[in-house]
Amino acid sequence: MCRNSWLSRPHQPSNPGVHDVINGQRRASAGRISTIGLSAILLAVFVAAPAGGADLLQTVFQADQAFPEYLPLWWDGWPWEDEYGVKVRHARPDMPLGGHLKVYFRNDGNRPIEIADILIEGISVSQAVAPEDRNKARAGENYFSSIQFSNLSKEEIERITTAGDPVWWKPDPASVPPGAIAEVTVRLRREPKPDRLNVEVVTNRENYRGTAATRGTAPRILNVSFAPGMDRATLYLRHPSGKGLAPTSILMDGQDLTGRCTMVADEAVAVVPVVLALPRPTREAQYHCFQAIYADGSSAIAGLRAWEPEFRYGMWGWPRPDESPEKTARNHLVRMQAHHINTLMWSLGEHVLDFAVTDSGQAALKQSGIRLMHHVAGYLKDPLYLFLTDEPDAADFGAKVINPPDKRLGATAQSLVEKGRLWRKECPGTLQLLNTDATFQPEQYYTYAQLADVGCFDRYYAGELQGAYERHPADLGEMTRPTSVYAAGRIFHSVCSPKPMHIILTASLCNPEQHPFRAPTPEEKRVEVYYALAAGAKGLSYWWYAPYGDCPGVGGDYPGMPRLLNEIGILGAEVRTAGAILSQACPADLALQASRDLWVRSLLARNDTIIVVAVNDNIAFDRAGAVVVPAEKARIEIRPPAWMQPGSVFEISSEGTRDAVWNNHQGTVTIELGTVELTRLIVLTSDGGLRQSLQKLYQEQFAANVRQLVSERVRLTSRPGTMTN
């Protein structure tokens, strides 16, 4: 990396006398606020507690955000039928939603404490979310949980259901060191009916009591990202006023770090980035609690586990066996590296796994820059993720002892919480990932997005398109573009934030002998990827590589698969070149206009960069493939926030970076894109060294592979000129 670049330079914290832009005006930084002032502000967000217990630090109820504009996209493939024998459609305009109750407290003692339970309205949530089989629960096996299995009285069940109907609950960390802040999350199936809930966190030493307001909207921490070196964090904040208001103070793990922050804000931009220089570098999977306190006494608070900022670009599945297991594994790593894959997701295949645990395998992985995900704690030396499970919402529908069926959603969740707790003890430095399927759409996203360290879901557009032809032809108009990828990403991001979001896209056929349909096309995959980036994805992966079986993937020779794998590699160069800023970015609605046939979305990256994702909207996909009418004379107009005047505007493509044609007139930047075939990625920045840093990254890691992939694409493409980057 270049020294003094956006990617690597040390952050200079704001100090008294350093000027930041706040609400469009320049003002002197307040630096560290006084201890008396901080205490006064904190008193405004503490929650009054009954006598006999310590106070909770803060309680927040975050109601699910509805996205009714996407309801026509959601169909379930289940055998659930109503009393007339008609298949039930879970997604409907009157579909009720729930939310998450978040409770935060500090261990002010001198010894660790263990979180044992949380009470809502005096009722134990651990008893309410009861396991079907307590022997399985004690043995750490998978099991279903439901209030229907509890020993609560009828009156208690009615009371806890009125309070929101808990689905799962999770303490993090479960064991709280002295002086540390912990959070307890309770997923509530439905919004509570009372305006306030009495809550009590039960520990092995003392209980923490308070009340939680269930009406109104609190400030939110939309995203927390970390810089290379893990010595800086960027918080993206939103105040419920809808205006870009900067907080008066920032706390991390209870420590006032306002003096180490650079805060910028513009009332016209709802999202406010705050760059924080950490007192010391954090490490992967370390838990942190962030707070942003406002002058009106309100507070945003959120906890998460730190994650390495490299953008994850992954592949699922295993290769065809070669001459020997080791050769199979080595060749697979070489091919994945050539396609810019830096993460191998579960499942990996026994050849790759057996090689990965050897010294030579560890050396090969380090050389390739590829990290692995596994589903067994302690098996691999340094896995990127531990995989809690795949598609628990699909398993939930099989919990036929729970009725009606819509009460089954989340039945698997508490079992996964307990599994994660055990894994945390065994592998405290490894992040946990959970993948959500498409059952009980779209409520499954709300139910599972917050459960793991990394939120993940799969969205298989080609299968949805095939399903529309076979079962829902009236909905084909909604399926001509992979809008569901962006829609699901928006919903999921609204719930899982500030944790990172990972999206899985399809790269396989499904039972092609019994259900023949074309392979996913390179064109639609490109659009899917850009939709995912616009939604705020911090990682992408493809299901899957395995070249055989019922669902042959891109590792085989089925028609269309070699071209798809080639495009995945080319896309990887673009995504990972931009990944240095995408991994630190957050979706933000800026003042943005585009020519008629262009779909555009914007993201803020720290306080000095804007990313604009542009997709040709005059396209359609059908069972024959892609229909693309290029967007001609494409133009984008964007008004950057008051705190940023871009000195450079450039594009990132599979060919690296290139200057954009642009001008700045009275604060509005106009970018001339010319002809847009499918996608464009534009960067506006006030960092003079950013483009040079990204180009250096591209040349060192991706350029040689891209030349090979482009040469290969020429041979694979039957109609020259149909693929454009």
N, C-alpha and C positions, 0 to 999 in steps of 0.2 A: 504494500500500500504506500501511497505518497505521504510523506510527512506533511503535517499542517493541513491535511485535507479534511473534508467533512467526515470521512470514514474513520480517521484515526487521531485527529488532533485533540489535545486535552481541553476540556470545557473550562471556560473562565467564569466562575460564579459572579453574580452581581453583588456588589458591595455598596455601602453608602457612598453616594457621589456618582455611581454608575447609573446611566439613564436608560430606562426601558420605555417602550410605547405601551400605554394603558388606555383602552377605550379611544384609540385614535389620537391621543395627546401624549406629548413627552412629559415625563415627570421623574423626579429623583426617586431612586429605589429606597424603600423604607428600611432595608436591611433586616436584621433580626429584631423582632418585636420584643418588648420588655416582658419579663416574667409576669409582672402584674397584669399587663394587657392580655397576655396569652391565657392566664387563669380566668380572666373575665370572659373571654370568648369561649373557652372550654365549658364554663358553667352554663352557657347558653345552649350547649348541645348535649350535656349530661341529662340523663333521664331520672326523674325522681323515683326513689325506691321505697317500698314499705320498710318499716323497722325490722331488724333481725337479719339483714344481709347486706353485702357490699353493693355499691352501685354498678350498673352496667355503664360502659363508656358511651355507647351509642347503639340505638336500634333503628333499623331501616326496613320498611316494607317496599319492595320493588315490584310493582304490578306488571304483568305481561303486557307488552305493547301489541295491539292487534294490527294486522296488515290486510284489511278486507279486499284490497285491490288484487291480491294474489289468490283469492279463494278458488277461482276456476281451475287453477293448476293442480290442485291436490285431489288425487284419487288413491284409494287403498285397494290392494289386491287380495283382500281377505274373504273368507266364506261367511262373514257375519251378515245375516239377513234379518229384516224386521218381521213383524207378525204376518205380513202379506207375502213373504218370500222374496222381497226386493232387497238387493244388496245395499247395506247401509253406507252412506257417505258421511264420514266423520266431519269433514270440513263443510261448514255451512254458516250463513250470516249470523245466526243466533248462537254459535258455538261459544260456550263460556270458557274463560281462561282463569288463571290463578296468578301466582307470583312467588317471590322468595322473601322470606323473613330472615334478615341478617342481624345477628346480635354480636356485639364486640365488647370485650372486657379486658382489663389488665390484671395480671398477677402481681399484686403489690407485696406479696410475701417474700421470704428468703429461701423458699424451697419450691421445687416443681409441683404443679398440681395436675390432676387428671380430670378431664371432663367426662362426666358419667351420664348426663341426661340433660334435657331441656323440658321445662314445663310450660305449657300454654294454657292460660286460664286454670292453672292448678293441676292440669292433667299431664301425665308423663307421655312425651312423644315416643320414647323408646317402647313403651307399652302399647301405645296406639298403633305404631307401625310394627305390628307383631309378625314374627315368622310363622309360616305354615307348619314347618317342621323344626322344632327347637333343637333336636339332636343334630340336624344338618347345620344349623346356625352355630352351635357350639363347636362343631368339627371344622368350621371354616369352609363348608361346601356351598355351592349355589343353592338358593332357595327363593321362594316367593314370600313377599310380605304384604300385609293388608290390614286395615282396621277391622276387616271381617274376621280375622283370626285372633283379635285381642280378647282379653278377659274383662274389658271395661264394661261398666253397666250401661244400660240403654240411655240413661240420662247423660252419662259421661261421653258416650259416642255422639249423642246429639250436640253436646256442648263443643266438643273438639271439631266436629264437622262444621258447625256454624262458624267456628274460628278459622276455617280455611281448609280443613281436611288434609292433614299432613300426609305426604307421600314418602319422603325420606328426610333424614337429618344427618348432618355431618359436622363434627368439630375439626378445626384446623388451626394449629396443631392439636392433636388429642392430648398430648402432654405439654404443658405450658411452662417454660422456664421462668424463673423469677424476673420480674420487670418486663416480661414480654406481653404483647397483645395477641389475643386469640379471637377467632370468629366461630360462630355456630350458625350454619345455614340450615333452614328448614324449607323444603319445597312444599308449597301449599297448592293443592289441586284447584281450588277456587278462591276468589277474593274473599277475605273475611267479611262477615256481615257487620260486626261491631266496628265502631270508629277507632277503638283502641283495644289492644290486647295486653293482658298482664303476662309477662314472661319471666322465667327464672332459670338460670343456668346452674345446674347441680354439679359440684365437684367433690373430690374426696376431702376437701378442707373447709370450704365455705361456699355459700350460694351467692349468686349475683342476680339482683332483681331489678326490674324496671317495667316500663310500659312501652308499647310500640304503636305509633299512629299508623293507621291503615288507609288514610285518605290524604290527598294532596301528593305533590311530587317533590322529591328532594333533589338537590344537586347530585350529579353523577360523575364518577371517574369512568370515562368511556374506554380508555385504553391506557395501559402502562407498558412501555417498551424499554429495552435496555440497549445501550450502545456497545460496540466492540470493546472488550476489556471489562465490561460489566461495572464500570465506574461511574456511569451516568444513567439516569432514567428520565424518560419524557412522559409526563402525565398529560392526558387530554381530558379537559373538564367541560361540563355543560351545566349552566345554571338554569333552573326552571323558568326564569323570566324570559328565556329565549334570546336574551342579549349576551354578547360576549363580555361577561364580567370576570375580572381577575379576583382571585381570593386574596385575603389579607395575610394568610399564613399557610405554610405547608409543613406537615409533620410526617415523619417516617418512623414507624415502630415507636410512636409516642414522643420522639425527639423533634423539637422545633428546628427545621432546616431552612427556614425562609431565607436566611442570609446566603444560602448556597444556591438559590434559585434564580433563574432568569424567567420573568413572567412578562408576557405580551398579550394584548387583548385589543379587540376592535368590536364595538357594539354591534356592527353589522354582521359579524361572524359568530355563530353560537358556540363553536368549539374553541377553547382556549388552551394552547400548549404551554406547559411549564417544564422547563429543562432543569433538572436537579443534579448537581454534582454530589455524588454519594460521599460520605465521610471515609469510606473504605470500599473497595470493590466487593460486590456480592458474588455469590456462586450459584451455579445451576441448582434449582429446586429448593433454594432457601426461601422460607416464608417471610413476607413483608406485609405490613399494613400501612397504607397511605391515607392521609386525611388532608382535605383542603377546606379551610374555614373562611367564611365570607363575612363581610362587614355587617350583614343583616342577621348574624347569629346562626345561619344555616351552615350545614357541613356536608361535604361529600366524603365518603369513607369506603374503602375496598381493600381486600386482601388478595394476594396471589403469590405464587411461587415463581422466582426469577427464572428466566429462560434465555438461552443463548440466542443472540439476535440473527444468526444466519438463517436466511429463508430456506425452508425445507422443501425439497423437490424429490418426491419419492416414487417408488414402484413396489407393488405387491406381487407375490408369486415367485415361482422358481424356474430355473432353466431346465432344458432337456439334458439328461446325463451325458457326459462326455466319456473319454477313455478312462478317467479315474475321478474319484470324488474331488481331489484337490484341483485337478485340471478344470473340472466343471466349475468349481467355485471361483478359481482365478479368472477364467474366461468370462464368467458372468460379471465379476467386478470390473474387468476391462471394458466390457460392452456397456455396462451401466455408466461408467465414468465417461465413455465416449458420447453418451446421450445426456450427459450433464445431470444424472441422478446422483444426489448426495445422501439419500436415505433409502434403506431397504426396509419396507414395512413387513409386518407379519402377514402371511406366512412366507418363510424363506426357503424351505426345502432342506432336507437333511444334509445334503452335500455342502451347502453354504454354511449351515449351522455348525457342522462338525469341523469345518475348516476355520470358522471364526473363533473357536475356543483354543486354537493352537497358537504358538508363538509366531509362526510364519503367517498365520491368518491375521493376527493382530497387526503385524507389520504391514501386510498388504492393505488392510483397511485404513491404516494411518496414511499410507502412501496415496491411496485413492481419494481420501477425504470423505469416505462414505461411512455413515454410522447406521446402526441397526436398531430395530425395535423387536422386542421379544415378549412372550406372554407368560414367562415363568421367571419369578424373581430370583436373582442370584446365579442364573445359568450363564449369562454373558458377562464379560468383565466390565464393560463400559457401555451399556445400551443407551441409546438416545431416549427412548421411551419404554415404559412397561405398559403392555396392552391389557387393560382391564377386561374387556370382552368386546365382541362384535355384535352390533345390532340388538341391544337388549329390548328395544321396543317391539321387535318382531317376536322375541321370546315371551314378552308380556301377554300377547294375544293368546298364547298357549296355556295361560293360567286359567283353565276353564272352571276351577273351583271358585273363582271370583266372578260375581255377576252383579249388575249388568256388565257387559264386556267393556264399556268405556271406563269402568273402575279398575280395569286390569293395568292400564298404562302406569308404569312406574313400579310394578310388582317386583321386578328384578333389582331395583335401585339400591335398597338397603343392603342387600347381599354384596353388591359391588362396593359400597362404602366400606363395609367390613373387610373385604379383600384388600382394598386400598390402604386401610389402616395397618393391616399386617405387613403389606409390602413396604410401607413407609418405614417400619421398624427395621426391616431387613435391608432395604436399599434407600436410605434417606436422601441420597443425592441424585435420584433418578425421577424424572417427571413421569406422570401417569396419563395415559390417553384412553379415551373411550369413544367408540364410533357409534353413531346413531343412524338408524335406517329410515325407512319411509312408511312406517306403520302408525296409525292414529294421526295422520297428517292434518295440520302441521303442529299439533299439540305436543308431539314427541320431542320437538326441538326445545320447547319451553321446559319440558320435564327433565331432560338429561343434560342440557348444555352446561350447567354449572357444576356438575358432579365431579369431574376430573380436573387435573391441572391444565390439560390441553383439551379444548372442546373440538369435536370432530364429527362430521356427518358425510354420508355418501349421497351423491345425486347423479343418477345414471340417465342422462338425457336420451340417448339412443333407445334405451329400453322403454322410456316414457312415450317416445314417438311411436315405437312399435305397438305399445299398448293402446294408444289412441286409435291406430288403424284397426286393431283387432277387436277392441271393446268399446271405445268411446269416440267414434268418428265425428260426432257432433262437436267435439272439443278440438278438432285438428287445427282450427284457427288460432287457438291459444298455444299450440305446440310447434309452430313454424320456426320459432327461435328458442334457444335454451334458456328462456327467461326464468325457469324454475331454479337454475343454479344461482342466479342473482337474488331471486326472491327468498330462497331458503337461506342464503348467506346473510341477507339483511335481518331475517327473523333470528337466526342463530346468533349473529353478532350482537343483537340487541339484548340477548340473554346472557351469553357467555362472557361478555366484556366485564372487567378488563383483561381477562385471560386470553391467550392466543387462540385463534380459530384455524383449523385445518380442514380442507375440503378434498374429498375423494371423487375423482371423475372416472367414468368407465372407459376401458380400453380393451374390451372383449366382446365376443358374441355370446348369446345365451341359448343353449340348446338349438344350434343351427339346423340340425337334422329334423327336429320336430317343429320348430318355429323359425323357418327361414326368414332372415331379414338381413339387410346390408350391414356391413361393419360401420362403426362410427367413422365419420369422415374427418380428415385433417382440418377442413374448414370449420366444422362445428366445434371441434376440440379447441381450436384457437379462440373462437368466440367464448366458449365456456370458461377458458382460462382467464380471459380478460374480464368477464363478468365476476368471476371469483375474486380477482384482485380488487375490483371496484367495491365489492362487498366488505373488504377488509381482511381477506385471508392472509395468514402469516406462513402458510404451508399448503402445498398441493401434492397429491399423489394420484396414481392411476391403478385401477383394478382391471386387469392384472397382466402379468407377463406369461404365465404358464401356457405353453403352446398346445396343450391337449386337454382332454376331459370334456365335460358337458359345456364348459364356457371357455373355449380356446381364446387365448390372449394374444398380445402383440409380439410374443416371442415366436410365433408360428408363421406359416405361409398361407393362411386363409386369405382369400381375396380382400384386399384393402388393408390388411394388417401391417405389411412392411411399410406402406406409405404412412400409416398412422404412427408407427414407432419413429420413423424419420422425423415427422413433424413434432413429436414429443421432444425429441432431442433438440431441434431448432428452437422450439419454444423455451426449452430449458436455458439456452444461452441468454435469451431476452430476460426471462424472469429472474435468473440468478444474477445477471448484471445489475438489474434494477433492485435486486433483493436487498442490497445494502441500505436502500432508503425505504423500500416497501416494508421491511421488517420493523421499521421505526415509525410507520405511518398510521394514520387513523382517518376513516371516511369523514368528510366534512362538506357541508353544502355551502359552496362559495357562490358569489354572483357570477353565473356562468351561462353563456348562450352559445348555440352552435347552429350551423346551417341545417337545413331541413332533414337530410338523410343521415344525420350523425347522432348517435347515442353517446352522451358524455357524462362522466362522474368525476369528482375531485376528491383528493386526499391531502391532508396536511402531513408533512414529514418534519418533525421538530419545529423550530420557529423560523427556518430560513428556506424552506423548500415546499413546493406544491407539485403534486403528481396529478396529471389529467389522463384518465383512461377513456379512449375514444373507440367506438365500434360502429362500423357501417350498419345502419338500421334498415337498409333496403335489401335485405337478404331473406332467404327462406330455405328450410330444410324439409325434405320429404323422403319417401321410401326410395326414390331414385338417387338422392344425394343432395348436393348443394346448388342453390340458384343464387347467384351473386350479380347484382347490378352495382358497379362501383359508384361511390359518392363523388361527384365531380365538384371542383372548386370549393372543397370543404374548408370551412373556416370556424375558428373558435374565438370567442371574446370572453375574457375573464378579468374580473377586478380583484387583484390580490388584496389581502388584509392590509390595514394601514401600517402595520409593523414591518412589512416586507416590500421592498422595491427590487424586483428581479433584475439582475445584471446579466443573466444568461438564461436562454431558453433553448433547449435541445431535445432531441428524440432519442429513444433507446429502441434498437431493433436487433435482429439476429446478426446484423453486420456491425454492431457496436453502437457508438454514439455519433450523432451528426447534428449540425446546427439546424435550427428551425428558422423559418422566415417569419419574422415578427416585428411588431412595433408597439410602442407604449405611448398612448395619447391621453393625457389628463387622467392618468391612473388606471386606464383600461388597456389591457394587453390584448392585441389582436394577433392570432397565429394563423398563417395561411398554410394549409396542409396539402393543397392541390387535390389529387385523386387518392381516395382512400378505398382500397379493395376490401379489406376486412378490419384491421385493427391498427391503432397507433398508440404509443405511450410517450407522453410529453412531460418534460420536467421544466419547471420555472424555479429559479433559485437565486438567492443573493450571495451564495457561497461561490466565490470565484474559482475554487479548486475542485469543485464537485465533479464536473465533467471529466477533467483530467484523471481524477482518481478512478472513476467508473470505467473510463476507456483503458486505463492501465490494467484494471481487474479483468476486463474483457480480453485484452490481448494476451495476458498471462495464462488465463484459465480456459477460455472458450473459443478463441478465434480459429485455432488449428482444427478443432473438432468440427466447427461450423463449415469450414471449407470441405471437409470430407462428407458431411451430411448433405450439403448443397449438391456436391457431385453425385452422391447417391440418389438424391431426389430427381435429378435430371433423368436418370435411368429408370426410376420407378414410375414417374408421371407419364401416363399414356397420352395426356393432352397438354402439351407444353403451354405454360402461361396460366394455368388454372390456379396455381398456388402462389400467393403473394404474401410477403411479410411487411 
